[in-house]
């Protein structure tokens, strides 16, 4: 892209995948529709610099703030508290898990937030599978800059696959982090 003062990319619906692209515009992306995303791998032609741009948010894998000393943690940063709220949180699918029927599934993830005003937690959306007719959520309660293991449990009544989301809302300058996910079913 070429040093314009406008937006590098406009996205009104769908997804765009970029690899090794340098975006020099004043505003890299403008996304106007919910759940549309621009995935930029090796962003600005920098190895391992990956960014997911969303409407009123940004998600980045990073290694500077992690629960464990291996791999990376995801950072999630809403850029609007008006549009990213409890009815439209910034979310990231962190797992799709195969489950059996009639036994409890427990999902655990270590989460952290830069400010206690940022609501941060896990969600399973309703009606993905029999036995889960309402959204199931679990939010952290720890103070800012403190890791907390967030636990979410559910009992499906059929065999299938369920998507687990990490989500946050409630600020425009705060960041949530997620690391070390585990899933058990007994």
Protein Blocks (a to p, Z undefined) as FASTA:
>chain_A
ZZiabdfbdcfbdcdddehiacfbfblbacfbehiacddehihhighiacdddehiacdd
dfkbcfblghjadddddfbfklmcfklccdddfbdcdddehiacddddddddfbfklccd
ddddehkbghiabccddddfbdehiacddddddddfbdcddddddddehiakbccddehi
adddZZ
